[in-house]
Amino acid sequence: MSRILLNRRSFLATTASAGAMVILPNRAGALAAAPVKGGRLVVAGDSEPANLNPAIVASNGVFFVASKVIEPLAEQSYEGSDGLAPRLAISWEGSADGHTATFKLRDGVTWHDGKPFTSADVAFSALEVWRKLQNLGRVVFKNLESVETPDDHTAVFKFSQPTPFQLIRNALPVVTSVLPKHLYEGTDIAKNPANQKLVGTGPFKFGEYKPGEYYLLKRNDAYWQKDAPLLDEIVYQILPDRAAAGNALEAGEIQLAAFSAVPLADLERISKVPGLKVYPNGYEALTYQLIVEINHRRKELADVRVRRALAHSIDHAFVVKTIFLGYAKSATGPIPAYDKTFYEPDTATYAFDPAKAEALLDEAGYKRGADGNRFTLKLRPAPFFNETKQFGDYLRQALAKIGIDARVVSNDTPAHLKAVYTDHDFDITVATPVYRSDPAISTTILFESGLPAGVPFSNQYGYANAEVDRLIKDAASEIDAAKRADLYKELQRKVADDLPLINVAEFSFISVAHDSVQNVSNNPRWAVSNWADVWLRE
């Protein structure tokens, strides 16, 4: 893990250097001054998730708010041999046969309603929520058979099939948000009111939510970590217009804009505003992938020649330079190149070649009609970022040049997720999955067949390949690290050739903060970590 984190730092440096400007964080003020308690941190928020429970929906839009309230077993860190820092678990180890993982849990932790946190909460969360309901946990914990709780501070996970501890360890930050058993047991978990009015063990308590206006989090005075948290309150001010975030920072209305809430085009200017700092780090474990998902239920798109034609119509270099302003890298496959453990460089690639795209479409029997068009597609760009919307417009134009009429349909986030991942009402869509340290956490779910409808950011496009499914199954139970990596490299070669989806770019984010905000970007998942050590300098 530590090696992967180091490579992520290199990735961020390379990504930033490709842009027009590089601004490195300056923590000198934080080092020179003693932290002080108190104050309200006002943050730009650009989304209002329908479900705010990270144990059910493991996505960064949810984590951004919920990670301050609900805690995982461990968090990623720049320090330590395995790149992890303890949270609700203080230690973890796996058995040699891959059938057992044992967690020692933190003593003296209470839920926000005053009930004690115990191993029963971990067992309930794992068996009833992560394994059954969570979009990513269903994959990681699908072979979890039971969780033994010999005492209040020990949880022993038992797996029916060998499960690589490498996978479990890599998954700890993102899939192990623990819920209070006493509030969820015996209820319809997916509809429990606590999914919005969160109750956790974290440094901040859920205060209130006013739709279209803000989320308010308040200091947890009974937090287990001594002298934390430092802030009194965190307010997420809903600013769906990203240009408004930069204006609000300059006007002093907010103090922090994360996840590139300030448009990339404005960074050069805003970096020169006195009192503001730009941070290109703190997202190393949150590398996003810009992809084109393809509905294989559509006859034309079920033909691999058509899918390859789509791939040849996309100019990756143009996308990186013009849409991401250099703050991205061209993708070569489903696993980012910086992950030296799993990345396979020797795969099929599809250079920008409109003439070849047209030849493939002719060969497939889809010649241009009298109006110049071959067929029409419904294109749904994800509404998550400016860049995904811009890429949707670019893709429409690129496909028009090869005779495909792509008609853009735009929705807000809930409507988009339902249309694509539940109703399958699309032909192609622009999506942004996150690579999360291990292919089994975030990559195989994009290719495995038979997943139930309604699972966000998963294979809901009808792609089914028995060989791909076999590779996914074998890798999921391979406890030999080298053999497991080889299986994933074979998977990359197979999907690059079969092209169930198109990988276009890899990108990360920028944070902009007032210089009074201290301890910004001090871990690889900073924006979605608990902010217990964030404080405001007067």
Residue pairs with C-beta under 8 A, 6 or more apart in sequence:
1 81
1 82
1 83
1 84
1 169
1 170
1 437
2 80
2 81
2 82
2 83
3 340
3 341
4 83
4 338
4 339
4 340
4 341
4 437
5 76
5 78
5 83
5 284
5 285
5 524
7 338
7 339
7 340
8 284
8 285
8 287
8 338
8 524
9 281
9 284
10 338
11 284
11 287
11 329
11 336
11 338
11 506
11 508
12 280
12 281
12 283
12 284
12 508
14 329
15 280
15 326
15 327
15 328
15 329
15 507
15 508
16 22
16 280
16 327
18 320
18 326
18 327
18 328
18 329
19 264
19 267
19 325
19 326
19 327
20 268
20 325
20 326
21 267
21 268
21 271
21 278
22 280
23 271
23 277
23 278
23 279
23 280
24 280
24 281
25 277
25 279
25 280
25 281
25 282
25 520
25 521
26 277
27 518
27 519
27 522
29 515
29 518
29 537
30 518
30 519
30 537
33 518
33 537
35 230
35 518
35 519
35 533
35 535
36 230
36 535
36 536
36 537
36 538
37 227
37 230
37 231
37 232
37 535
38 230
38 231
38 232
38 536
39 231
39 232
39 233
39 535
39 536
40 231
40 232
40 233
40 234
40 235
41 231
41 233
41 234
41 235
41 255
41 256
41 517
41 531
41 534
41 536
42 235
42 237
42 253
42 254
42 255
42 256
43 234
43 235
43 236
43 237
43 254
43 255
43 256
43 257
43 258
44 236
44 237
44 239
44 245
44 248
44 249
44 254
44 256
44 257
44 258
44 261
45 64
45 65
45 214
45 215
45 236
45 237
45 238
45 239
46 238
46 239
46 240
46 242
46 245
46 259
46 261
47 61
47 240
47 384
47 413
48 211
48 212
48 238
49 57
49 59
49 61
49 62
49 65
49 413
50 414
51 57
51 62
51 190
51 195
51 196
52 62
52 65
52 66
52 195
52 196
52 198
53 62
53 66
53 70
53 177
53 179
53 194
53 195
53 198
54 62
54 63
54 66
54 67
54 70
54 177
55 70
55 125
55 129
55 130
55 133
55 134
55 137
55 177
55 178
55 179
56 129
56 133
56 134
56 135
56 189
56 190
56 195
57 134
57 135
57 456
58 134
58 135
58 136
58 137
58 174
58 175
58 177
59 135
59 434
59 456
59 457
60 259
60 286
60 434
60 527
60 528
61 384
61 413
63 528
64 236
64 258
64 259
64 527
64 528
65 215
65 217
65 236
66 177
66 198
66 200
67 177
67 202
67 528
67 529
67 530
68 202
68 203
68 204
68 217
68 234
68 530
68 531
69 112
69 198
69 199
69 200
69 202
69 204
69 205
69 206
69 217
70 177
70 178
70 179
70 198
70 200
70 201
70 202
71 87
71 88
71 177
71 178
71 200
71 201
71 202
71 530
72 87
72 88
72 172
72 173
72 174
72 175
72 176
72 177
72 178
73 87
73 88
73 89
73 92
73 103
73 122
73 172
73 176
73 178
74 84
74 85
74 86
74 87
74 89
74 92
74 172
74 173
74 176
75 84
75 85
75 87
75 172
75 173
75 523
75 525
75 529
75 530
76 83
76 84
76 85
76 173
76 285
76 437
76 523
76 524
76 525
76 529
77 83
77 84
77 85
77 523
77 524
78 522
78 523
78 524
79 85
82 169
83 524
84 169
84 172
84 173
85 523
86 106
87 106
87 530
88 105
88 106
88 109
88 117
88 122
88 178
88 201
89 103
89 104
89 105
89 106
89 172
90 104
90 105
90 106
91 103
91 104
92 101
92 102
92 103
92 104
92 168
92 169
92 172
93 101
93 102
93 165
94 100
94 101
94 102
94 165
94 168
94 169
95 101
95 102
95 165
96 479
97 162
97 479
98 159
98 161
98 162
98 163
98 164
98 165
98 477
98 479
99 158
99 159
99 162
99 163
100 156
100 157
100 158
100 159
101 156
101 157
101 159
101 163
101 165
101 168
102 154
102 155
102 156
102 157
103 122
103 154
103 155
103 156
103 157
104 153
104 154
105 117
105 118
105 119
105 122
105 152
105 153
105 154
105 155
106 117
106 153
106 224
107 153
108 224
109 116
109 117
109 201
109 224
110 116
110 117
110 201
110 222
110 224
111 117
111 180
111 182
111 199
111 200
111 201
112 199
112 200
112 201
112 205
112 206
112 220
113 180
113 183
113 199
114 222
115 180
115 182
116 152
117 178
117 180
117 201
118 149
118 152
118 153
119 147
119 149
119 151
119 152
119 153
119 154
119 155
120 149
120 152
120 181
121 178
121 179
121 180
121 181
122 147
122 149
122 155
122 178
123 147
123 148
123 149
123 155
123 181
124 179
124 181
124 184
124 185
125 176
125 177
125 178
125 179
125 181
126 141
126 144
126 147
126 155
126 157
126 176
127 144
127 146
127 147
128 184
128 185
128 189
129 137
129 179
129 184
129 189
130 137
130 138
130 140
130 141
130 144
130 175
130 176
131 137
131 138
131 141
131 142
131 144
132 138
133 189
133 190
134 175
135 445
135 455
135 456
135 457
135 458
136 171
136 174
136 175
136 436
136 441
136 442
136 445
137 171
137 175
138 455
139 440
139 441
139 444
139 445
139 448
139 476
140 167
140 168
140 171
140 175
140 440
140 441
141 175
142 476
143 159
143 160
143 161
143 163
143 476
143 477
144 157
144 158
144 159
144 160
144 163
145 158
145 159
145 160
146 158
147 155
147 156
147 157
147 158
148 155
148 156
148 158
149 155
149 156
150 156
157 168
161 476
161 477
162 477
162 478
162 479
163 476
163 477
163 479
164 440
164 476
164 477
164 478
164 479
164 481
164 484
165 479
166 438
166 481
166 484
167 438
167 440
167 441
167 476
170 436
170 437
170 438
170 441
171 436
171 437
171 438
171 440
171 441
173 285
173 525
174 436
174 441
175 441
178 200
178 201
179 194
180 194
180 199
180 200
183 192
183 194
183 199
184 192
184 194
196 209
197 206
197 209
198 206
199 206
200 206
201 224
202 220
202 223
202 530
202 532
203 219
203 220
203 223
203 225
203 228
203 229
203 530
203 531
203 532
204 217
204 218
204 219
204 220
204 229
204 231
204 234
204 530
204 531
205 217
205 218
205 219
205 220
206 217
206 218
207 215
207 216
207 217
207 218
207 233
208 215
208 216
209 215
209 216
212 238
213 237
213 238
214 235
214 236
214 237
214 238
215 235
215 236
216 233
216 234
216 235
216 236
217 233
217 234
217 235
217 236
218 232
218 233
219 229
219 231
219 232
219 233
220 229
223 229
223 532
225 532
228 532
228 533
229 530
229 531
229 532
229 533
229 534
230 532
230 533
230 534
230 535
231 531
231 534
231 535
231 536
234 531
237 248
237 253
237 254
239 245
239 248
239 254
239 261
242 260
242 261
242 262
242 263
242 386
243 263
243 266
245 254
245 257
245 261
245 262
246 257
246 262
246 263
246 266
246 270
246 512
248 254
248 257
249 255
249 257
249 262
249 270
249 273
249 276
249 512
249 514
250 270
250 273
250 276
252 514
255 513
255 514
255 516
255 517
255 536
256 511
256 512
256 513
256 514
256 517
256 520
257 511
257 512
257 513
258 509
258 511
258 527
259 509
259 511
259 527
260 385
260 509
260 510
261 512
262 270
262 510
262 512
263 386
264 324
264 325
264 327
264 386
264 387
264 510
265 325
267 278
267 510
267 512
270 276
270 278
270 512
271 278
275 514
275 515
275 516
276 512
276 513
276 514
276 515
277 512
277 513
277 514
277 515
277 520
278 510
278 511
278 512
279 510
279 511
279 512
279 513
279 520
279 521
280 508
280 510
281 521
282 511
282 520
282 521
282 522
282 523
282 524
282 525
282 526
282 527
283 508
283 509
283 521
283 524
283 525
283 526
283 527
284 508
284 524
285 436
285 437
285 524
285 525
286 434
286 508
286 509
286 524
286 525
286 527
286 528
287 336
287 338
287 434
287 435
287 506
287 507
287 508
288 432
288 433
288 434
288 435
288 506
288 507
288 508
288 509
289 331
289 334
289 336
289 432
289 433
289 434
289 435
289 503
289 505
289 506
289 507
290 319
290 328
290 331
290 387
290 388
290 391
290 430
290 431
290 432
290 503
290 504
290 505
290 506
290 507
291 331
291 430
291 431
291 432
291 433
291 446
291 501
291 502
291 503
291 504
292 310
292 314
292 395
292 428
292 429
292 430
292 431
292 501
292 502
292 504
293 420
293 426
293 428
293 429
293 430
293 431
293 461
293 501
294 301
294 307
294 310
294 427
294 428
294 461
294 463
294 500
294 501
294 502
295 301
295 424
295 426
295 427
295 428
295 461
295 462
296 302
296 461
296 462
296 463
296 464
296 500
297 424
297 461
297 462
298 377
298 427
300 306
300 364
300 366
300 375
301 307
301 377
301 427
301 428
303 364
304 498
304 499
305 360
305 361
305 363
305 364
306 360
306 361
306 364
306 366
307 499
307 500
307 502
308 350
308 357
308 360
308 499
309 356
309 357
309 358
309 360
309 361
309 364
309 402
310 357
310 399
310 404
310 428
310 502
311 350
311 499
311 502
312 350
312 351
312 352
312 353
312 354
312 356
312 357
312 360
313 352
313 354
313 357
313 398
313 399
313 401
313 402
314 350
314 352
314 395
314 398
314 502
314 504
315 352
315 398
316 330
316 331
316 352
316 504
316 505
317 330
317 352
318 352
318 394
319 328
319 330
319 391
319 394
319 504
319 505
320 326
320 328
320 329
320 330
320 505
322 394
323 387
323 390
323 391
323 394
324 387
324 505
324 507
327 507
327 508
327 510
328 505
328 506
328 507
329 337
329 505
329 506
329 507
330 504
330 505
330 506
331 503
331 504
331 505
331 506
332 345
332 347
332 349
332 503
333 343
333 344
333 347
333 492
333 495
333 496
333 503
334 439
334 443
334 446
334 447
334 492
334 495
334 496
334 503
335 342
335 343
335 344
335 435
335 439
335 443
335 488
335 492
336 343
336 435
336 506
337 343
337 345
337 506
339 435
339 437
341 481
341 485
342 438
342 439
342 485
342 488
342 489
343 489
343 492
344 488
344 489
344 490
344 492
344 493
346 493
347 492
347 493
347 496
347 497
348 493
348 496
348 497
348 499
349 496
350 499
350 502
354 401
354 402
357 402
358 402
358 403
361 367
361 374
361 402
361 403
361 404
366 374
366 375
366 403
367 374
368 374
368 403
372 403
373 403
373 404
373 405
374 402
374 403
374 404
375 404
375 405
376 404
376 405
376 406
376 407
377 399
377 404
377 405
377 406
377 407
377 427
377 428
378 406
378 407
378 409
378 425
378 426
378 427
378 428
379 392
379 395
379 396
379 406
379 407
379 408
379 409
379 426
379 427
379 428
379 429
379 430
380 392
380 408
380 409
380 410
380 411
380 416
380 419
380 420
380 426
380 428
380 429
380 430
381 388
381 389
381 391
381 392
381 393
381 395
381 408
381 410
381 429
381 430
382 388
382 416
382 429
382 430
382 431
382 432
383 389
383 410
383 411
383 412
383 413
383 416
384 413
384 432
385 432
387 507
388 430
388 431
388 432
389 410
391 430
391 504
392 408
392 410
392 430
393 408
395 406
395 428
395 430
396 406
396 407
396 408
399 405
399 406
400 406
406 428
409 419
409 426
411 419
417 456
419 425
419 426
420 426
420 429
420 431
420 460
421 453
421 454
421 455
421 456
421 457
421 458
421 460
422 453
422 454
422 460
424 453
424 460
424 461
424 462
431 457
433 442
433 443
433 446
433 457
434 442
435 442
435 443
435 506
436 442
439 475
439 488
439 491
440 472
440 475
440 476
443 488
444 472
444 475
444 476
444 491
445 451
445 455
445 457
445 458
445 459
446 457
446 458
446 459
446 500
446 501
447 459
447 463
447 465
447 468
447 472
447 491
447 495
447 500
448 458
448 459
448 468
448 469
448 472
449 459
449 463
449 464
449 465
449 468
449 469
450 464
450 469
451 458
451 459
451 460
453 460
459 500
461 500
461 501
463 500
463 501
465 494
465 498
465 500
467 494
468 491
468 494
468 495
468 498
468 500
471 487
471 488
471 490
471 491
471 494
472 491
474 487
475 484
475 487
475 488
475 491
478 484
478 487
495 501
509 527
511 520
511 521
511 526
511 527
513 520
515 537
516 536
516 537
516 538
517 534
517 536
517 537
518 534
518 535
518 536
518 537
519 533
519 534
519 535
520 526
520 534
522 533
523 529
